[in-house]
Amino acid sequence: MTTLARRAAALLAAALLLAGCGIGPGEERAGGAELRVTRDFGQERLASAELEPLREADTAMRFLQSERDVETRYGGGFVQSIDGLAGEGSAGRRDWFYFVNGIEGKVGAADYELSPGDVVQWDYRDWEAAMSVPAIVGAYPEPFVSGTGGKRIPTRVECEDESGAACAEVKRRLSEAGVNATGAPLGAPAGEDILRVVVAKWPVARGVKALATLEQGPAESGVFARFDADGRALSLLDAGGEEAETAGPGSGLVAATALEGQQVVWAVTGVDDAGVEAAARALDPETLADSFAVAATPEGPVPLPVAGREAP
């Protein structure tokens, strides 16, 4: 065999190894992970891939680099471009951000070790109105199924009306996804060891401290929606944080956010009972896929922020 042929055979063997046996060194781990590459707050999916089985050394960065053409900066810890779509850094306002199971990455992607069931989403977005987005809904039914950091976290559903249709719908959908959720009164103590789903009309839901940040805008909550003072109308915001549309009776919202030191809180809320029920019905993997948040309106679901200001 010639030197060229040996090199070709070696490259082929390496490619087969990556395709069938994970991407990093170490022992195999049962289960796989999913990669999604999106832009403009999940409005457009650019690529996707699956990895199975995982290996001990597989990270969010290794997974991305094994599937896409990636350029990095700062010693390989910061993604500058994916498939030629480059961040603007300090010269602009658009860059790449990543989430695992809908939770914003708090460490560099090269340091985030993947766990079975992880859904990794890289999104290229405008960060002018919200530098940080603590959580998104686009990986549903994650993080309720696999949790975060390889640790499954208990889920608690807190309902304004525990006998209401919306509460029952949320519990049913979580159960069908394999989540054994418990119940508790609204606003019960919580910390880092519980995922919460609040099911209530906005005037009640706003009493939950984490959700009250929605009233301060995307810069605080990462959610591009805001209820009016009496909770009877829902403003749908664009990528700049400005009102683009107003949703009235029968409208709801599915969103997620988090306070420092606490786990993610999901809001299944609305302007009235019909709106909360519409939001509950929106707990669906296809409806929420890749989205940062979704408004459930009488005309249908609206991914947020409202499309309009897009990166060139």
SELODO-256750 format. One record per residue (C-alpha): x, y, z; residue number from 1. Coordinates in steps of 0.05 Angstrom, whole numbers. Layout:
! residues N
((X Y Z) NUM)
...
END
This chain:
! residues 312
((0 0 0) 1)
((27 69 -18) 2)
((37 124 33) 3)
((-21 163 3) 4)
((-67 102 7) 5)
((-47 89 79) 6)
((-64 161 97) 7)
((-131 156 62) 8)
((-146 91 99) 9)
((-127 123 165) 10)
((-172 183 152) 11)
((-230 137 134) 12)
((-220 97 198) 13)
((-219 160 239) 14)
((-283 185 207) 15)
((-318 119 221) 16)
((-294 121 293) 17)
((-323 191 302) 18)
((-389 171 270) 19)
((-400 108 309) 20)
((-364 115 376) 21)
((-370 185 402) 22)
((-322 243 390) 23)
((-277 245 450) 24)
((-234 197 490) 25)
((-258 156 549) 26)
((-309 103 561) 27)
((-376 102 525) 28)
((-438 126 562) 29)
((-507 100 548) 30)
((-551 150 511) 31)
((-537 206 464) 32)
((-541 281 453) 33)
((-573 327 402) 34)
((-543 389 368) 35)
((-584 446 340) 36)
((-555 507 305) 37)
((-604 565 298) 38)
((-605 640 287) 39)
((-647 700 306) 40)
((-673 673 373) 41)
((-687 604 344) 42)
((-730 631 288) 43)
((-689 592 236) 44)
((-655 525 244) 45)
((-591 521 205) 46)
((-567 451 222) 47)
((-578 393 269) 48)
((-543 328 287) 49)
((-544 271 336) 50)
((-488 239 375) 51)
((-493 168 403) 52)
((-463 140 444) 53)
((-428 193 485) 54)
((-358 187 513) 55)
((-333 214 579) 56)
((-294 270 547) 57)
((-348 295 500) 58)
((-363 369 509) 59)
((-410 419 478) 60)
((-351 448 439) 61)
((-326 380 414) 62)
((-396 361 391) 63)
((-403 426 352) 64)
((-334 421 321) 65)
((-346 349 300) 66)
((-408 370 259) 67)
((-397 441 235) 68)
((-341 486 208) 69)
((-323 526 271) 70)
((-275 583 283) 71)
((-257 601 355) 72)
((-222 656 394) 73)
((-190 665 462) 74)
((-153 600 463) 75)
((-210 560 433) 76)
((-261 576 487) 77)
((-304 625 448) 78)
((-342 609 384) 79)
((-329 663 333) 80)
((-364 632 273) 81)
((-403 571 252) 82)
((-404 553 178) 83)
((-380 623 161) 84)
((-432 660 201) 85)
((-389 703 246) 86)
((-402 741 310) 87)
((-388 815 311) 88)
((-360 819 382) 89)
((-346 889 409) 90)
((-353 917 338) 91)
((-426 898 333) 92)
((-483 867 371) 93)
((-491 796 344) 94)
((-456 734 369) 95)
((-464 660 383) 96)
((-494 636 449) 97)
((-507 565 471) 98)
((-559 530 515) 99)
((-562 459 542) 100)
((-632 432 554) 101)
((-658 503 548) 102)
((-611 531 602) 103)
((-560 584 584) 104)
((-488 559 586) 105)
((-453 587 647) 106)
((-384 559 630) 107)
((-345 557 565) 108)
((-370 505 516) 109)
((-303 470 518) 110)
((-313 458 592) 111)
((-386 435 589) 112)
((-385 359 592) 113)
((-445 328 557) 114)
((-492 281 591) 115)
((-541 231 560) 116)
((-604 266 536) 117)
((-572 335 528) 118)
((-600 381 475) 119)
((-547 432 456) 120)
((-572 494 418) 121)
((-525 546 389) 122)
((-561 609 369) 123)
((-534 669 331) 124)
((-572 730 356) 125)
((-575 804 370) 126)
((-556 817 442) 127)
((-570 892 446) 128)
((-635 884 485) 129)
((-614 823 526) 130)
((-542 803 536) 131)
((-563 745 579) 132)
((-623 699 567) 133)
((-624 653 628) 134)
((-670 601 598) 135)
((-711 584 535) 136)
((-768 537 521) 137)
((-743 508 455) 138)
((-715 443 483) 139)
((-781 420 513) 140)
((-791 369 546) 141)
((-722 387 571) 142)
((-699 405 622) 143)
((-754 367 657) 144)
((-732 299 630) 145)
((-656 301 635) 146)
((-644 361 680) 147)
((-577 396 677) 148)
((-505 375 685) 149)
((-526 302 682) 150)
((-570 310 744) 151)
((-645 300 737) 152)
((-680 353 778) 153)
((-749 345 809) 154)
((-805 383 776) 155)
((-860 419 814) 156)
((-924 447 783) 157)
((-954 507 819) 158)
((-1025 523 797) 159)
((-1071 582 812) 160)
((-1129 533 805) 161)
((-1108 462 820) 162)
((-1175 435 794) 163)
((-1173 478 731) 164)
((-1166 454 659) 165)
((-1098 488 649) 166)
((-1068 456 710) 167)
((-1092 387 689) 168)
((-1066 398 618) 169)
((-997 417 641) 170)
((-992 357 687) 171)
((-1018 311 633) 172)
((-967 335 582) 173)
((-909 330 630) 174)
((-931 259 649) 175)
((-935 238 577) 176)
((-863 263 568) 177)
((-841 218 625) 178)
((-838 272 679) 179)
((-866 254 748) 180)
((-883 324 772) 181)
((-907 341 842) 182)
((-954 397 861) 183)
((-948 455 910) 184)
((-981 522 926) 185)
((-959 581 885) 186)
((-897 614 912) 187)
((-875 556 957) 188)
((-801 560 977) 189)
((-753 537 923) 190)
((-678 536 908) 191)
((-628 501 865) 192)
((-659 432 874) 193)
((-727 442 840) 194)
((-754 460 771) 195)
((-819 499 776) 196)
((-876 507 727) 197)
((-924 563 746) 198)
((-994 557 716) 199)
((-1034 620 730) 200)
((-1063 684 700) 201)
((-1011 738 699) 202)
((-1037 780 758) 203)
((-1025 718 801) 204)
((-963 691 766) 205)
((-927 758 774) 206)
((-925 745 849) 207)
((-871 693 837) 208)
((-806 731 845) 209)
((-770 701 786) 210)
((-828 716 739) 211)
((-836 788 764) 212)
((-773 804 724) 213)
((-815 799 660) 214)
((-843 867 678) 215)
((-772 896 674) 216)
((-762 875 602) 217)
((-716 828 565) 218)
((-653 857 596) 219)
((-673 828 663) 220)
((-714 766 645) 221)
((-690 747 575) 222)
((-764 743 555) 223)
((-788 786 497) 224)
((-859 797 523) 225)
((-891 841 574) 226)
((-961 844 605) 227)
((-995 911 615) 228)
((-1007 938 685) 229)
((-1073 901 697) 230)
((-1051 838 660) 231)
((-1107 842 608) 232)
((-1061 850 547) 233)
((-995 819 527) 234)
((-944 860 488) 235)
((-902 818 440) 236)
((-834 850 432) 237)
((-784 851 375) 238)
((-710 836 380) 239)
((-697 908 402) 240)
((-745 901 460) 241)
((-797 945 428) 242)
((-871 929 424) 243)
((-888 897 357) 244)
((-957 868 370) 245)
((-1010 867 425) 246)
((-1047 803 442) 247)
((-1113 809 478) 248)
((-1166 762 507) 249)
((-1151 688 499) 250)
((-1076 699 494) 251)
((-1023 664 536) 252)
((-948 658 543) 253)
((-899 601 552) 254)
((-833 627 576) 255)
((-775 610 623) 256)
((-727 650 665) 257)
((-686 643 728) 258)
((-658 683 786) 259)
((-586 677 810) 260)
((-580 617 856) 261)
((-645 585 835) 262)
((-666 535 783) 263)
((-707 553 722) 264)
((-780 574 729) 265)
((-827 563 671) 266)
((-889 607 663) 267)
((-952 579 633) 268)
((-992 643 639) 269)
((-1042 687 603) 270)
((-1088 747 605) 271)
((-1148 705 624) 272)
((-1167 632 637) 273)
((-1173 619 562) 274)
((-1103 647 552) 275)
((-1073 602 606) 276)
((-1107 542 575) 277)
((-1079 561 507) 278)
((-1009 566 537) 279)
((-1018 498 569) 280)
((-1036 467 502) 281)
((-973 498 473) 282)
((-930 452 516) 283)
((-912 411 455) 284)
((-843 394 427) 285)
((-861 416 356) 286)
((-895 481 378) 287)
((-838 502 422) 288)
((-779 474 383) 289)
((-719 520 383) 290)
((-760 579 409) 291)
((-738 627 463) 292)
((-810 637 485) 293)
((-878 629 452) 294)
((-942 670 455) 295)
((-1004 628 448) 296)
((-1055 673 413) 297)
((-1124 658 384) 298)
((-1091 662 315) 299)
((-1038 610 334) 300)
((-970 607 367) 301)
((-921 664 357) 302)
((-847 652 371) 303)
((-815 709 410) 304)
((-785 758 398) 305)
((-829 776 339) 306)
((-791 770 275) 307)
((-772 834 241) 308)
((-703 856 264) 309)
((-658 802 235) 310)
((-583 797 229) 311)
((-558 809 158) 312)
END
